Amino acid sequence: MKALHQIIRRVAENPSRSWALATLVETQGSTYRKPAARLLVDSDGGTLGVLSGGCLEEEIGCYGRNVIADTEPILLAFDTKRLYGCDGQLKILVEPIPAAGHDGNIITKIECLLNDRELCRIRVCFEGDTLGSELLRSDILLAEQRGVLIDTVPLPVRLLLFGTGPEIEPITQLAGNLGWVVERCSHPSELAEDFRPDAQTAALVMTHNFGRDLLALDRLLPLQLRYVGLLGPRKRHAELLARLSEYRPLDFEAGVRNLYAPAGLDIGSEAPEEIGLSIVSEVAAVLSGRCGGCLRERRSDIHTTVAAASGEAA
């Protein structure tokens, strides 16, 4: 997801440049990335993004440079076992992307949808007479079709941070490195009354002030976010919920079940940077439908993901 945001930023910052977009559309065997991964190529053959472990990007860049010059898409096929000893096969569509200019292009239109936190679906046709990507309207239903990849672009994680403590800065840095959208609120009243959450919205309460934490929880729990993290010891959390229940009926099944207190994974955190890593990791695990355990203990494919809705919070 971060790579796509980097691509969007590069295109938006250079509206007069033409590009080639390489999309991984089909894989077999062991591959570094999965279908829908993307890479941007500029007119000099430079690339932004990763589709392999580093062995294919330079070659894709050469093809992309030609695609920009010819303005014709091409489908590439790579057998990494034959070429590099890795047991995998990939198909990659490389298509020309015109300069954004004033009217925009598919990349800037994706940016607009994600900024508005709207459903973004991309139809990538890599077989047949018409190759290329197009945006789909949200109300269109399509059956699975050979030679067509339907990619529902996940919304970036939006992390609401309530607080001003020493852990805020490392959390903000880590979240930014992951391509998350961080919205800081020094006081609960700063969250708009008409705020609409979605399935990729999480919140973290760490004001180090009992009254402000209470106000933040009073505002957040009715939103039924998938993750609300609360910093501090268990005794304090119990006191906060007890006080909150005095003037608001608490729906433990719908709201409090998604309250993670104390916030963070058990990695032995002490310093603010370690606490930040612990919390960001827990948010990522919860929103991915994972428990945050060791990968060696996992019995299924480590790349299996849980589909997240792009609309209202679950």
N, C-alpha and C positions, 0 to 999 in steps of 0.2 A: 504494500500500500504506500509506503514511503517513497518508493521509486516512482510511482505514478504521480505523486505530488511534486517530486523533483522535475519530472517531465513537464507537468503543467506549468510550473514556475518558469522553467527555461523558455518554453514557447511564449508565455505571456510577456516575458521580459524582452523578447525579440520578435515583435509583431511583423517585421518586414522580411523575415527569413523563411525559407521553405525547408521542409524536413522530410525524413522517411521514418515511419513508425513500424517497428518489427514486433509482431505479436506471436507468442508461442501458442499455437492452436491445437497441437496434438502431440502426445507423448506415448512411448511404450518403454517398459523396463524401468531402469533406474535413471532418473534425471534430476538435475540440480534444482530446476524450477518446474512448476506445474502450469497447465494451460491457463491462458489469460495474462501471464507475465509479459511485460512490455519493455522495449528498449527504444530510445530515440537516437536517430542518426542525423548529423548535420551535413552540410554540403562538402565538408572536408573529410568526411568519413569518421569523424569523432563520434563517440557513443556515450550515452547516459542511461544507466540501467544495467541489469545483469540477466542473461537468459541461460547461462551455463556457469560452470565453475571457473570461467575465464579463458576457456580454450576456443570459443567460437566468436566472441565479441568482435575481434579485429576483422575476421572474414565477413561477418554480418555488416560491419561498417563499410567495407568495400562494396558489397552489394547495395547497401543503402545509398551510397553516393551515386551509383549508377541509376537507381530508381528515381532519385531526385532529378537527375539530368533527363531521363527518358519519360518521366511522369507516368510510368506503367508499373503496376504491382507485380510481384513475383512470389512464388511459393518455393521455399528452400527445404530440403530434406537432409538431415545429418544422421549418420550411424556412428555414434560415439565409441562403440566397441571396436569398430574397424579402424577408426581414426585415432582414438586416444586410449583405448583399453577399458572404457567405461561401458557397462552393459545397458545402453539406452538408445532410443531413436526419437528424433524430434522433427516436427514440421513447423516452420516459421514463415508467416506471411509478412512480407515487407511491402508497404504501400506508401505512396507519396502523400504528404500532408502539405497543402498550400499555405502560404503565409497567412497569418491571422488577419492582418490589416484591420479595418474598421468593423467588418462584418463577422469576424471570428472564424474559427474552423472547429473541427470535431473536438480538439483538445481543449480549446477555451470554452466550448459549450459544456464539456464534462465538468470543467472548473465551476461554471455557474451553477450547475445542478448540485454539486457537492457542497458549494458554499451555502446554497439555500437548503441543504440537507433534504434534497428530493431524491426519489428513486432514479437511479441511473443504470440503464441496461444498454449494452452494446452488442449488436449483431455483427459477427465477423464471418464473412463468406470466404472460404479458402479453396473451394472447388467450384467448377463451372465456368460460365462465361464472364460473370461479373464478380471480381475479387475486391475485397475491401471491407471497411468498417462503417457502420452507420448507427446512430442513436435510435432507440425504439421508444415510442410513446408508452407511458406507464400502463395504459389500458389494453395493450396488445398482448394476446396470448399466442404463443407459437409452439407447435409440436417439435419434438426432437427431429433433426434433419441431418443427414450425412453431409459432411463438408461445411457445416455451419457451427460456429461456436457462439453460444449466448452467454455473455458475461454480465452478471449483476455486480456492479462495482460497489463494494462495501463502503458505507460512510466512514470517514475517519472518526476515531474515538474522540469524543468531546468530554474533557475532564473539567468539572467545576471544582475549583479550589477555594475553600473558605478558610482563611487564616493568614497569618503573617509570621509564622515561626521559622526556625532555622532549617526545617525540612523542606520548606516551600521551594527554595532555589534548586536543590538537586532533583526534586520531583519535576519541576518545570523543565530542567535541562534534559532529563531522561525522556520525558513525554515528548518534548520537541524533537529529539533525535529519532523517535519512533514515528514522527509525522502526525502526532495527535494535536487536536485543537485544545488549547488550555485557556479557560476563562476564569480569571481570579476575582474573587469577591472578598473584600476585607470585612464586609458586614453582610449578614443575610438579607437585609433590605435591598441590597443591590441586585438581587435576582428578580427579574421582571415578573410582575403578577401574571402575565399571559405567557410565561415561558412554557414551551412545548418540548418535552423530552422525546427521545427516540431510543431504539434498542442499543445504540452505541454511545449513550450518554451515561457517565458515571460521576459520582461526587465524592469529595473528600473533605471532612470537617476536622479542622485542626487549629482552631482559633486560640486554644489554651485559655479560654475564658468560658466559665460555666454558662453564663447567661447567653452569650452569643452562640455557643454550641447548641443550647436548648432551642433558640430561635431558628438556627439552621436546620436542625432535625424536624422541627415543627413545619418548616417549609418544604423539606425534601421528602420525608417519608410518604406523604400522600401522593407524590408523583410516581411511586412504585418503580423506581429505577432498578436496574439489574444489580447495581453496586452502589452502596453508600458506605464509605469507610469512615471510621471514627477513631481518632488518636486518643491514647490514654489508657489507664488501667481499667480492669473489669468493674471494680467497685464504683468508679466514677460513671461508667456507662449505665450501670444499674440505677444509680441515683438520677441520671438524666431521664431515663425512660420512666422511672417512677414519678418524677415531677411532671413530665409531659403527659402522662396518663391522668393526672389530676384535672386537666382542663381539656383534653382531647381524647376521645376513645381511640385506642390504638388497635389497628388491624394487623395483628402479629402475622397472620397468614400471608397477607398481601404486601405489607410494607417492611416490618421488622425482620422478616426472614432474610431479606437482602441487605441487612445491616451487618457490616463486617467490623466487629469491635472485639479486641483491638485490631486495627487495620494492619495488613501485611502478612507475608508468608514467614514461616518460622525458619529463618536462615541465620539466627544468632546476631541480629542487628543491634548495634549500640550507637555508632556515630550517625549524624544526620544523613550522610551519603548512603550508608547501609540501610537506614530506615527508608529512604527514598526508593532504593532499589527493591526492597522488600514489598513496598506498597504498590509501586508501578507493576511489578511482576504479578501481584495478586489481581490487580485490575485486569491485566491482559489475560490471565488465566480464566477469570470469571466470565469475561465477555466472550471468550473463545469456547466456553463450556468445558473447561479443563479444571483439574483439581490442583495443579501446580506441583505434582510429585516428580520423582526422577524418571527420565525417559527410559532407563533400563528396566523399570518396573512395568512399563506400558505393554499391554498384550496385543494391541492393534496397531495399524499403520500410524506412524508419528505425524504424518501429514493430514490425517483425517480431521476435517473441521466440522463444527456444528454451524449450520446455516443460521445467520442472524438476520432478523427482520430489519427492513430499512425504514419502517414507519414508526408507529407509536411504541413506547416502551413496553416490554413484555411484562 
